[in-house]
Amino acid sequence: MSFFNQVTLVGRLVADPEMRYTQTGVPVVSFRLAVEREFKNADGKRDADFINCTAWRKVAEIIAQYCKKGGMILASGSLQQDNYEKDGEKRTSYKVIVDKLRLLGSKPNGQQSGGGGAAEPPVNDSDLPF
């Protein structure tokens, strides 16, 4: 029996992605997506979930180059659970390991925050090298 672990999210970047490199030079980027829920709350607004994401290698380089705070992307990958201990208490965290993405654009005119929004993505997704 095999299992399938696939997650697809559409959301806006909460902050600029954080690019770093492993000791062996492999690029890795961390970022957080704000993903709106499907239904409105009692106030008539949509709540959002904030999802931690990580991408490696070429996907990490593309995210670091083209994605900025406020930019909207579709990210696809697998869910990873990490168990750790903090202050003697066992904890669990989850993140999405992104292996595919699609650039969907930046915030509408005049709604950019802080970092100036997403860089202009390639005209055609087929221009992306993955």
N, C-alpha and C positions, 0 to 999 in steps of 0.2 A: 504494500500500500504506500502510495506517495502523497505528500501534502503539498499544497500550493500556498505560497506566501507572497501576495501581490497587493500593493497599496497604490492608489492613484489619488492625488490631491490637486486642487486648484485653489491658489491663494496668493496673498501679497506678502512680500518680504517685509518683516518687522524692522530689520536693520540691514545695512550692507553686509554681504557675506564675508566671513573671516577665512582668508586663505592662509595655509601654512604648508610646510613640507615635512615629510618624515625624515629620519636620519639618513635614509638611503635616497632621498630626493623625490619621493613620490608625492605629487600634489594632492592635498585634501582640503575641502572647504566645508565649513559648518554654517548653517543658516537656520532661520526660524520662519515658518509660514503661519500667517493668520488665515484660517480657513473658516468661512462663514457657515453656520448651520443652515439647514434647509428651511426650517420653520422659524417664524417670528416669535419673540417672547411676549409677555403680557403687556409690555410697553409698545409693542408694534415694531420692535427692532430685532435684527438678527444677532444672536450671540456668535462669538467666534471661539474656535479652539486654536491654541498656539502649539504647533508641531515642530519639534526639533528634527533637523535633517542634516545628513552628511553625504557628500559625494566625493568620489576619488578620480584620480587621473584626468583624462581628457574632459569628462563631464565637469569635474571641479574647475578646470581652467576656463571652460565656457561660462559657467556660472559666475566666476570671479570677474570675467571680462565684461559680460553683458547684463548682469543682474545687479540692481541697486535697490536700496530701501524704497518701498512703495510699488515696485514692479510686480506685475502679476505673472505667475508661471503655472504650468501644469507639470507636476513632478510625479514620476512613477518609480517604484522600487519595492523593496521588501522591508517589513517591520522587524526591528531588532530589539530584543529585551536585554538590558544590562542590570545585573544584580550587584550591589555593593553595600558596604557598611559605613555609616557615618555616625559619630558619637555613640558607638556601641549599638546602634539601631540598624536592622536590616532594611534596605530600601531597594526599590525597583524603578528604573526609568525606561522609557521607550523612545526610539528614534527611527526615522525612515532612512534607509540607505538608498539614495537616489541613483538610478542607473540610466534613466531617460528623462528628458525634459523638453518642454515646448515653451518658447517665449510668447507670452500673450499680450505684453505691452505694459505701459506705465499708467499711473493715475490720470484721470481726466484733467484738462487744462486748469491751472490755478490751484490744484489740490496736492501739489508736491510737498513733501515734508523733508526738512533737514537736508539730506544728502543730494537733492536735486533730481531724484527719480532715476528710472532705468536708462542705460545707454541705448542708443538706437540699435535694435537688433538687425541681423541680416534680413533683407527683403523676403527671402525665401528660406524656409526651414531646411530645404535640401542643401543650402550652403553650409550648414553646420556639419562638422566632420564626424558625426556619429549617427 
